[in-house]
Every structure is written in C-alpha cells, then in structure tokens.
Amino acid sequence: MKNILLATVFALTASLSVADDDDFGAAGLLSGANKVDLPEVVLSVGEPLGGPWTLKSGKYYEVEFTADGSGEIGLDIADFSRAIWIDEIVIEGLEIRPYGVQSVEFDDAGTMEIGFIALKPGRYEIRIPGSTGESQALQVVIE
C-alpha cells in the first residue's frame, strides 16, 4: 500500500510543471495594463509645480520629476507618501523600493520616476519646503 501511495504521489508530482520566475511577472495592479502615466513635474527655480492631480484609490500611477539644474530644489512629500504605496523610485536606472519617503531633493539636473498605488482618499500636497506660494505646491486628491 505504501509503495502504491508513493508511486501515485510521484506520478502526480511529475505531471505538474514547475513555473519559472518569469511566469509570475507583474499582474493585477502592477501590470502595465493598469498603469496611468501622470504629467511630468518639472522642477525649476521660481516656476510652478503644476497639477492638480485627481487620483483614484487602487490605481497604479507613474510620474517623472525632472529638475532642470537651475537650483537645488527639494520636495516635501511626507503626507502624500503615507497615502500611497510606493512600488519603486527609479533614478538613473537604479531602483529603490522604500516603505515611505519624507522628502526628495535634486542638487543637480536629473530625473526621478516614482511608481505608486494611490490608497488613502483625501487631499494632499507636494510642496517645495519653505515656500509659501500656491504655485510652489502640487495639489493631490485621492478619491
């Protein structure tokens, strides 16, 4: 009886194919079919950040932040980053997978791409730290 059981288990196991890691590519929210590209945010001294954004909770978004090198520019994204799940931040081909982000800063010209899923409905702001003008903040609504 034991030999029959082992033979059956072996036959079943042999008939199952083992999938490669490639078979488990991005799916669901992380697949390219579900991605929404947001307008590029250009960071330049004295120029508006753009926006506003209206996002849907549960959707995957990608946005590029590009600094033109006209000055050192930072962005306070603390509240916004707590309302999203950051999939990755890509800088010059280097991928970072953080739990959250307090702020980002550009010392020189360059581009940073952030991929994220909007989660927590509410109103948020991405702002240049220390600035007070309306155009120095990007308003974000997650519905």
C-alpha positions as CSV (number, residue, x, y, z in Angstrom):
1,M,0.0,0.0,0.0
2,K,2.8,2.3,0.9
3,N,4.5,1.7,-2.5
4,I,1.2,2.4,-4.3
5,L,0.8,5.7,-2.4
6,L,4.4,6.8,-3.1
7,A,4.0,5.9,-6.8
8,T,0.8,7.9,-7.1
9,V,2.4,10.9,-5.4
10,F,5.4,10.6,-7.6
11,A,3.2,10.4,-10.8
12,L,1.2,13.4,-9.8
13,T,4.3,15.4,-8.9
14,A,6.0,14.5,-12.2
15,S,2.9,15.6,-14.1
16,L,2.9,19.1,-12.6
17,S,5.2,21.6,-14.3
18,V,7.2,23.9,-12.2
19,A,6.9,27.5,-13.3
20,D,9.9,29.8,-13.8
21,D,10.0,33.1,-12.0
22,D,9.3,34.7,-15.4
23,D,5.9,33.1,-15.4
24,F,5.0,35.2,-12.4
25,G,5.6,38.6,-13.9
26,A,3.7,41.8,-12.9
27,A,0.0,41.2,-12.6
28,G,-3.1,43.0,-11.4
29,L,-2.3,46.5,-10.2
30,L,1.4,46.2,-11.1
31,S,0.8,45.2,-14.7
32,G,1.5,47.7,-17.5
33,A,-2.2,47.5,-18.5
34,N,-3.3,49.1,-15.2
35,K,-0.6,51.9,-15.2
36,V,-1.6,55.6,-15.5
37,D,1.2,58.0,-16.5
38,L,0.9,61.3,-14.8
39,P,2.2,64.5,-16.4
40,E,5.9,65.1,-15.8
41,V,6.6,67.6,-13.0
42,V,9.4,69.9,-14.0
43,L,11.4,71.5,-11.1
44,S,12.8,74.9,-11.9
45,V,13.6,77.8,-9.6
46,G,10.5,80.1,-9.4
47,E,8.4,78.0,-11.7
48,P,5.0,76.4,-10.8
49,L,5.0,72.6,-10.0
50,G,1.8,72.0,-12.0
51,G,-1.2,69.9,-11.2
52,P,-3.6,69.5,-9.7
53,W,-3.9,65.7,-9.7
54,T,-7.1,63.7,-9.1
55,L,-6.2,60.1,-8.5
56,K,-8.4,57.0,-7.9
57,S,-7.7,54.8,-4.9
58,G,-6.5,51.4,-6.0
59,K,-4.9,52.6,-9.3
60,Y,-1.3,52.4,-10.2
61,Y,0.5,55.6,-11.3
62,E,3.9,56.6,-12.5
63,V,5.3,60.2,-12.5
64,E,8.6,61.7,-13.5
65,F,10.1,64.5,-11.5
66,T,12.7,66.3,-13.6
67,A,15.0,69.1,-12.3
68,D,16.4,71.5,-14.8
69,G,19.5,72.2,-12.7
70,S,18.6,75.9,-12.2
71,G,19.0,75.4,-8.4
72,E,18.8,73.0,-5.5
73,I,15.2,72.0,-5.2
74,G,13.5,69.7,-2.7
75,L,10.0,68.3,-2.4
76,D,8.2,67.6,0.8
77,I,6.1,64.5,0.1
78,A,5.7,63.1,3.6
79,D,1.8,63.3,3.9
80,F,1.3,62.2,0.3
81,S,3.7,59.2,0.7
82,R,1.7,58.0,3.7
83,A,-1.4,57.9,1.5
84,I,0.2,55.7,-1.2
85,W,2.1,52.5,-1.5
86,I,5.4,53.2,-3.3
87,D,6.3,50.4,-5.7
88,E,9.6,51.9,-6.7
89,I,11.7,55.0,-7.2
90,V,13.9,54.9,-10.2
91,I,17.0,57.2,-10.5
92,E,19.3,56.8,-13.5
93,G,18.3,53.1,-13.8
94,L,18.7,52.4,-10.1
95,E,15.5,51.1,-8.5
96,I,14.7,51.9,-4.8
97,R,11.8,50.2,-3.0
98,P,11.1,52.2,0.1
99,Y,8.4,51.9,2.8
100,G,7.8,55.7,2.6
101,V,9.5,58.9,1.8
102,Q,9.8,62.1,3.8
103,S,11.3,64.2,1.1
104,V,13.4,64.2,-2.1
105,E,16.0,66.7,-3.2
106,F,17.6,67.5,-6.5
107,D,21.1,69.1,-6.2
108,D,21.7,68.9,-10.0
109,A,19.7,68.3,-13.2
110,G,18.1,64.9,-13.4
111,T,15.0,62.8,-13.4
112,M,13.4,60.6,-10.8
113,E,10.5,58.3,-11.6
114,I,8.1,57.2,-8.9
115,G,5.6,54.3,-9.4
116,F,2.9,54.0,-6.8
117,I,-0.6,52.9,-5.9
118,A,-3.0,55.5,-4.6
119,L,-4.6,54.2,-1.4
120,K,-6.0,56.6,1.2
121,P,-8.7,59.0,-0.1
122,G,-8.1,62.6,0.9
123,R,-6.4,65.9,0.0
124,Y,-2.6,66.1,-0.1
125,E,0.1,68.4,-1.1
126,I,3.6,68.0,-2.7
127,R,5.4,71.2,-1.8
128,I,8.8,72.8,-2.1
129,P,9.9,73.1,1.5
130,G,9.9,76.6,3.0
131,S,7.8,78.0,0.1
132,T,4.5,79.8,0.6
133,G,3.2,80.5,-2.9
134,E,0.3,78.4,-4.3
135,S,2.3,77.6,-7.4
136,Q,5.1,76.0,-5.4
137,A,2.7,73.2,-4.3
138,L,1.1,70.5,-6.3
139,Q,-2.4,69.6,-5.0
140,V,-3.4,66.0,-5.0
141,V,-6.8,64.5,-4.4
142,I,-7.2,60.8,-4.0
143,E,-10.8,59.7,-4.5
